[in-house]
Amino acid sequence: MAASHVGMIGLGIMGSAMAASLMRAGFEVDGYDVLPAAARRLERGGGAAHSSVVGVARAARCLITSLPSGRSLLLACSAIARAGRRNLVVVETSTLPLDVKERARRILARAGIALLDCPLSGTGAQAKTGDLAVYASGSAAAYRRILPVLEAFSRAQYYLGAFGNGSKMKFAANLLVAIHNASAAEAIVLARRAGLSARKAVAILGDGAGASRMLQVRGPMMARRRYTPATMKNEVWQKDMKIIAAFARALRSPTPLFDASKPVYREALRRGFAKADTAAVAAVLERRALRPPARR
């Protein structure tokens, strides 16, 4: 598939970054997004923008979906099914509830189209450099067929077997992201309150036993107190956290640290950081640090 057309449905932070990586790797990219500005960005980068999902499905040999909600995925899959292209492979990269992805799989299966559940581990900033891991699940034959596409926009690809296993792994991964992002903010605010340089703290802590990828990726934003442009918007992250919480609750799996991180993310929304990066939890903690001590 080295010279194939790849379709991208959804050209937001992640979708646009994947499209750019694919084009750098020699793929021709056809794309669609409900926002005209996103489609124009794709064209400026060398891709071909379409006015509908059906148009992309008819042009491409493989489709990638990167969408913000279950409803948008189901609508997209219904449109792909109407395109009449049997034997397509659709790579679903969003973080969505498993039951929604299963409904999408059935819609496409009736049209002779394979859906792979392939959520991604990584931020928008990591996506721009191809620093993503793919958690793939579904048909092994379909996975082997589109592996060169995955390799073009990611550094690691893990095949996890039955459809849905990719999402299960992503829920575990994002649980860690929620905790590590909040803990990075705590450490940086503590260092700053102690009179240390926040920028030096990011570098030095990142070289120690407490290092994490979130400290590495989001620590610099926290040190600069600059939370835009977002690599993951707080308002979108709330969707992910709700999915993880429901998944863990259904399995009766305890998540005390994850649960403890929820209030700081919700406060970020209330403080006006809905469209800012989740690194803005540092701003929330700094504000808390300025509160007068409670009277006893």
N, C-alpha and C positions, 0 to 999 in steps of 0.2 A: 504494500500500500504506500510505498515511498513517494509516489507522484500523485496520490489520490486527492480528491476533494474531500475536505472534512467540513461538516456543518456545525455551527455553534449556535445553540438556542439559548439566549441570555448573554448579554455582553456587559455585565456589571464588572465589579472589581476583579473577581476570579475569572469570569468568562473572557473578558478582554485580554487579561494576562495570558491565559491559555492560547487564545487565538494568535497573539503576538509570537509566542514560543513556537507554535506550529508553523507559522509562516517563515520564521527564521530557519526552521528545520527543512524547509522546502515544500511544505504542504500548501495547497491552495485552500483558502478558507472562505466559505459562504456563511453569512450570519444573519440573525434576526434578533431584534430587541424591540420592546414596546416603546422605548424612548428613542426618538429620531436622532438625538445627539450621540447616542451610543453607536448607532449604525453609521453615522458620519465618521466617527473616530475609527471604526473598522476600515472604512474605505480609504481614509487618509493613511492608514498603515499598510494598505495593499490588498485588503480583503474585498469581497463582493457582498454588499448588503442587499437583502431581499425585503419585500414588503409583507411577507407572511412566513409562517412556519412551514406551510406546504411547499412554498417555493424553495426553501432550503432543503427540505427532504427530497425533492425531485432532482436537486443539483448534486447532492453529496452522496458518497458511498458509505460514510460513517457519520453519525451525528453525536454531538456532545450536548447535554443539557446542564445548565448552571442557573438554577431558578430559585426565587425567594420563598415560595410557598407550595404547599401540596396542590392547591387549586391550580396554580400556574402550570405545574407539572402535568396534571391530568388533562388540562386544556391542550397543552403542547402535544401530548401523546395521542390524543384524539385527532389532532390535525395531522400528525405524522402518519397515523393509520390511514387517513383519507387520501394520502398522497399516492397510494397504490404501488409502493416500492417494496416488494417482498424481499426477504433476505438482507435487509438493512440490519446494522447493529447500532443500537443507541446506548451511549455511555452516560449514565445518570450520575452526576458528581455532587449533587446538593445534599445537605443535611436535612432530612425530612423523616417523619414517622414511617416505620416499617410497613404499616398497613396501607399507607398511601402509595408507597413504592410497589407493593404487591398489586394494588389495583392498576397502576400504570403498566406493570408487566403483563397483566392479563389483557388489557386493551391492545397492546402491541402484538401479543402472541396471536390473537385472533386474526391479525392482519399479516401474519407470517414474519414478524419482526422480533428480533431478540433484544431484550433490555438487560443490560448489566448494571448492577448496583456497585458504583465505584466512587464513594465519597473520598474527599481529599484531606490530608493533614497538612496544614500550612496556612499562613496568613496571605493577604493580598500582596504584601511586600515580597514574601517568599515566592509567590506565584510568578512575579515579574522576572525572577532570576531562575525559574525552573526548580526551586528548592522545595518541591512538594513530594509527598508520599501518597500513592494511590492504594486504597484498600478495595480490591476488586473481588466481586462475587457474582455467581451466575454460571451460565454455560461455559465450560472449559474451552470448547471449540471456538465460540465467539470471542472469548478472551484472547486466545492465541492469534486469532485473525486480526484483532485491532491493537495488539501489543505495541507495534511500532508507533502508533498514534500516542499511546500513553507515554512511551519512552521519550517522545518529542517534547513533552511539557512537564516531565517529572524526573526526579533523581532516583526514585525507588518505586517499585511496583510489587505489591504483595497479592497473590491470588489466594483467597480464603475459602473457596469451595462454594457451597450452596448459596443461592440468591438470598440476600439479606445479611449475610455474615460480614460483608463490608461495612454496612451501617452499624452493626453491633460493635465492631472494632472502633469505628469513628466515635460512637458515643463514649466509649472508654477513653479514647484519646482526648476528646473535648472536655471530659470531666477533669483531666489533668491540666488542660489549658486554662480552664476557669480558675483552678486553685493556684497554678504557677503564676498566672498573670497578676492575681491579687497579692500573692506573696512577694512578687517582685516590687509591686507598688509599696507594700509595707516596708520593705527593706530600704528602698530609695528614700522614702519620706523619713524614716528613722535616721538614715545617714545625714540627710539635709538638716534635720532638727538638731543633730549632734554637732553641727558646724562643719561637716565634711563636704567636699565637692561631690555633687550628685553625679557628674560625668565621670569623675575618677572612681566613684563607688561602683558604677556600672561596669567599668573595665576590670576593677580589682575583684569584685564579687563574681564576675563572669569567669574568673580564672581560679575560682576556689571550689570547695566541695558543695556549695549551695547553688552552683550555676544551673541555669535552665535555658531552654530555647526561648522562652518568653522573656526572660531577663535580657537575652541577647538581642531579640527582635524589637521588643517594646520598651526596654530599659532606656535607650537613647531618647525616645519620645517623652518618657516620664522625666528624664533629666532636663530636657529642654522646655518642658511644660507646653509642648506643642502636640496637639492631638488630632490634627488634620494635615494632609488628607488621610482618611481612615483606611486602614487595611482590613478592619472588621468593625462595622458600625455597631454601637451599643444596642440600637433598636433591633438589628438583625440577630445579634448575639442572644437577646432575650428569647427568641424563637428556639435557638439551639439549646439553651439551658432548660427550657420547659420540656423539650423532647427527651433530653437526658434524664431529667427528674422523673418523668412518667415511665420511662423504660426501666430505671432502677427500682421504682416503686412497684411495678408489676412483677419484678423478680424478687421483691423483698430483700434487696441488696442494700446494706447501710451505706450512706454517703454523708457522714457528719462534716467533713471538711468542705465538700462541695456545697452542702446546705449553708454552712457558715459564710461562704463567699457570696451568696445570693443578695443579701441586703446592700452590699456596696455597689453591685451592678445596678440594682433598682434605684439606688440613690443617684447614680450617674445620670439616669434618665430624668429624674425629677430636677436635677441641677442644670438641665439644658444640654446634656452631652449625648442626646439620642443619635445624632448623626456623626458624632465624633468617634474616634477609635476607642476600643475598650481599654487602651492604656490610660484613659481619662479617670479610671478608678483611683489613680494617684492624686488627682485633683480633689477627689472626694475625701480621701484620707487626710490630705493637707488641710482641707477646710475643717475637718473634725478636730485636727490638732490645735486649731485656733479657738475652739469653743472653751468658754470658761469652765473650770472644774465644777462638777455637780456638788451642791451643798449637802452636807450630812447632818 
